[in-house]
Amino acid sequence: MIPIPINTRFLAHMNDPILLGSPLQGFTDFHFRNAISNQFGGIDRFFAPYIRLNGKLDIKKVYQRDLAPDNNQNQKWLTPQVMCNQVDEFMFVLEYISALGYKELNWNLGCPYPMVAKKAMGSGLICHPDKIGEILEKACSQNEVKISLKMRLGYLEKTEILDTFSTLDAFDLEFVAIHARLGVDLYKKQADLEAFSTCIGKTKHPLYYNGDITSVEKFREIKKAIPEIQHFLIGRGLLQDPFLAKMIHEDTLEYPVDRYRKLEEYHNDLYTHYLSTSSGPTPIKMKMLGFWEYFSYSFPESAKVYKKIKKASNTKNYQWAVEEIFQNAKKQNY
Ligand SMILES: Cc1cc2nc3c(=O)[nH]c(=O)nc-3n(C[C@H](O)[C@H](O)[C@H](O)COP(=O)(O)O)c2cc1C
């Protein structure tokens, strides 16, 4: 018998996970996405934070800027997201993003905040499969834009998602991404890998995993538990460590030797941008403090680093604090 040559490069590629940048409102805007792509790489596709209309068929300027093709060098690898529970709102956003050239719209069925969930939106919509079906009926009746979902396991109970699958299976969806927590868990409890596993094989749609990928070791653990899953969304882990996606792809625990120089460049890039777009010292301080809540995990003494930034009372002090933190880190080269 003639041996069939095995294309090992192809097999290696098949095993390579596909990593997606999970959307984080207030953080993962176009500037962040471009900075990650240019300076670190590793994210195969980003999701933009959700568009919410609040009852008016009008796209706010902030969303327009975030999705503008000129601001997104890799528009092909960006999926806009909508959070709503009305057919007309869904279709309005779909037409808006289609006119910009986007080919996929992601629907947020995961937002956990009680003010959202109580209005049967975000994760509060998961227990209303009829309403989900009504919107998908219309959304999937056009051929321009594909629809994908990002859900939690449920709002109150992890069985809620299982009860939606027969509705979802009536439509052609790109995928269903599952953030493996309940709405009521907010972001605190550990992601429930076991509950995610019970969803595998229960729907015809490809499932994407999301939750607590914060290190290469953690990724390996998760991948081992759900080997059949190839797509993974990374949220806060990428804010904590912008090298993470690249290192997962390379399956390495070794940071580049100039880790802190690169991190400093990245910080300065974000800071310069937000300084030029913020309206005064307090908004820029709050914006950067938000980032440092995550960034500080890139330093061994994370609590001390965060405290130093928090204490900086004005822009000058902030800049000094940042300089000192990076100088120290580069000297120690942890
Ligand atoms: C501050 C913040 C803002 C978020 N904004 C969005 C959003 O706009 N759309 C969305 O689908 N999920 C949003 N999420 C959820 C994340 O995308 C992600 O699903 C969640 O953080 C779990 O993944 P992680 O453990 O990798 O962070 C947000 C989370 C946080 C903490």
The ligand as a Tripos MOL2 file, in Angstrom:
@<TRIPOS>MOLECULE
LIG
   31    33     1     0     0
SMALL
NO_CHARGES

@<TRIPOS>ATOM
      1 C1        -15.6560   46.3280   31.9930 C.3       1 LIG1
      2 C2        -16.2440   45.2510   31.1410 C.ar      1 LIG1
      3 C3        -16.9350   45.5960   29.9760 C.ar      1 LIG1
      4 C4        -17.4980   44.5900   29.1470 C.ar      1 LIG1
      5 N1        -18.1500   44.9500   27.9960 N.ar      1 LIG1
      6 C5        -18.6790   43.9750   27.1980 C.ar      1 LIG1
      7 C6        -19.3160   44.2810   25.9460 C.ar      1 LIG1
      8 O1        -19.3980   45.4260   25.5070 O.2       1 LIG1
      9 N2        -19.8400   43.2450   25.2400 N.ar      1 LIG1
     10 C7        -19.7400   41.9340   25.6630 C.ar      1 LIG1
     11 O2        -20.2100   41.0330   24.9720 O.2       1 LIG1
     12 N3        -19.1160   41.6290   26.7990 N.ar      1 LIG1
     13 C8        -18.5780   42.6030   27.5620 C.ar      1 LIG1
     14 N4        -17.9000   42.2510   28.7030 N.ar      1 LIG1
     15 C9        -17.6810   40.8140   29.0010 C.3       1 LIG1
     16 C10       -16.3400   40.3290   28.4000 C.3       1 LIG1
     17 O3        -16.3320   40.4450   26.9900 O.3       1 LIG1
     18 C11       -16.0790   38.8610   28.7420 C.3       1 LIG1
     19 O4        -17.1580   38.1100   28.2470 O.3       1 LIG1
     20 C12       -15.9490   38.6180   30.2410 C.3       1 LIG1
     21 O5        -15.0820   39.5590   30.8310 O.3       1 LIG1
     22 C13       -15.4430   37.1900   30.5130 C.3       1 LIG1
     23 O6        -14.2320   36.9600   29.8630 O.3       1 LIG1
     24 P1        -12.8100   37.0840   30.6340 P.3       1 LIG1
     25 O7        -12.9110   36.2080   31.8530 O.co2     1 LIG1
     26 O8        -11.8060   36.6090   29.6140 O.co2     1 LIG1
     27 O9        -12.6430   38.5170   30.9940 O.co2     1 LIG1
     28 C14       -17.3500   43.2340   29.5320 C.ar      1 LIG1
     29 C15       -16.6590   42.9050   30.7000 C.ar      1 LIG1
     30 C16       -16.1070   43.8760   31.4930 C.ar      1 LIG1
     31 C17       -15.3580   43.4760   32.7560 C.3       1 LIG1
@<TRIPOS>BOND
     1     1     2 1
     2     2     3 ar
     3     2    30 ar
     4     3     4 ar
     5     4     5 ar
     6     4    28 ar
     7     5     6 ar
     8     6     7 ar
     9     6    13 1
    10     7     8 2
    11     7     9 ar
    12     9    10 ar
    13    10    11 2
    14    10    12 ar
    15    12    13 ar
    16    13    14 ar
    17    14    15 1
    18    14    28 ar
    19    15    16 1
    20    16    17 1
    21    16    18 1
    22    18    19 1
    23    18    20 1
    24    20    21 1
    25    20    22 1
    26    22    23 1
    27    23    24 1
    28    24    25 2
    29    24    26 1
    30    24    27 1
    31    28    29 ar
    32    29    30 ar
    33    30    31 1
@<TRIPOS>SUBSTRUCTURE
     1 LIG1         1 GROUP 0 **** ****
